[in-house]
Amino acid sequence: GRSADKLFSLSGLFAVYKPKGPTSANVLNLLRERLLAEAGVQTNGNKRNKVLKIGHGGTLDSAAAGVLVVGIGKGTKMLGTMLSGSKKYTAIGMLGKATDTLDATGKVTEEKPYDQVTKGDLENVLQKFTGDIMQVPPLYSALKKDGERLSTLMKRGEAVEAKPARPVRVYSLSLQEFQPPLFTLDVECSGGFYVRSLVSDIGKELSTCATMQELTRTKQGPFTLEEHALYEDKWTIDEIARSLEHCTSLLPGEPSHKKLKTEHPGETAVSCE
C-alpha cells in the first residue's frame, strides 16, 4: 500500500518524547509497532526488527523522561554522532538521602542531616563540577562487563567493581531552585555523563548525601523537547515525515539534492500519485 511505501522511504533523524516508566527500548518497540500497524505491514513477532530499520541515539533511564532521538532508514547510521554530542537535562535532587541506584528507584542506603546546607553552599559547589571533570559511572547502569549490563549483574547480587573514573565535560551547570531538601539543576554535558552521579557527588561535597528524584532530558544535539519531540499521539507516518523534513535542516550538511527531485517546494513529503 501507499502508506507502506511511504514508511519504508522515511530516512533521517527525528525526536520523540519518552515518558517516565518504559525503557528507551520499550518506547522504540512501541513506535515501530505503531508505524507498521498503520502501514498495514504484517509482522511475525521476531522478524519485525528486520522489516523496519529504526534505532535511538542514547538511552534514557526508565525513570527519566524527555527527548529521545530516533534514527530511521539511513538515519540509523547517524546515531553515533548523537551519542557523543551534547545533551541538556533538568534534574531534581534530594539532599539527606542516598540510594544504591543514586535515584528514586533504589533502596535507601544512607540518611544524613542537610539543614546546614545553604543556597550559597550549593551554588559554590556547582563550580567544582563545571568544565572537564572526572566522573565514576554509577554501578547500576547500562554499561557492560563481559557483555552483561552492570545493572543486571547487580540485581543478581553479583559483586560489581566500580568502573574507573572517566573524563566527561560539563558545559554549563546552574541552580534553578532550592527548596530544601529539594534542589533543581540545569546541566548541559557531553556524552557518557551520568546526572545521577553528579547529584550524588554534589551531596558528598556538601558533607551530606543526595539522590536524584527526577530527570528530564530537554535537549539532545539540536533536538529540543519544546520544538521537536513528538508525543505519542503524533507517532504517525505523516507526522514523522513532516518532522524528518523539518529536522534535516538542523543537522550538519547532508546533501539535499535528492530531496528536491521528489518534492515541489512548499509541499510536504506526500507524493501525488
Secondary structure, DSSP 4 states (H G I P E B T S, - for coil): -HHHHHHHH--EEEEEEEPSSS-HHHHHHHHHHHHHHHTT----GGGHHHHS-EEESS---TT-EEEEEEEEGGGGGGHHHHHHS-EEEEEEEEETEEETTSBTTS-EEEE---TT--HHHHHHHHHHTSEEEEEPPPSSSS-EETTEEHHHHHHTT---PPPPPEEEEEEEEEEEEEETTEEEEEEEE-TT--HHHHHHHHHHHTTS-EEEEEEEEEEETTEEHHHHEEPGGG-SHHHHHHHHHHHHTTSS----HHHHHH--TT--S----
